[in-house]
């Protein structure tokens, strides 16, 4: 599964989960501890970790780099980094394929 398809599937699951059970929120008007902001940050971090841990093993290095970033990136930032990595791998694979074909046709002409 490519990164875009995987992200879409994960997002659907998160949306379904949110529809079934919401994260508790502070409703008092006097809150000074910003518990709602902290809960939001926490749930976004959990989603990011779930998303990264679900990647296949070929993304281990990228996953480690993302998790080591400070501050921890948002899901959309991590998604962008992963899509960029995926595209670079595709370009590299195409160049490698073209190079191999060129060397094979060169040796066949000899």
Order of alpha helices (4+ residues) and beta strands (2+ residues): alpha-alpha-alpha-alpha
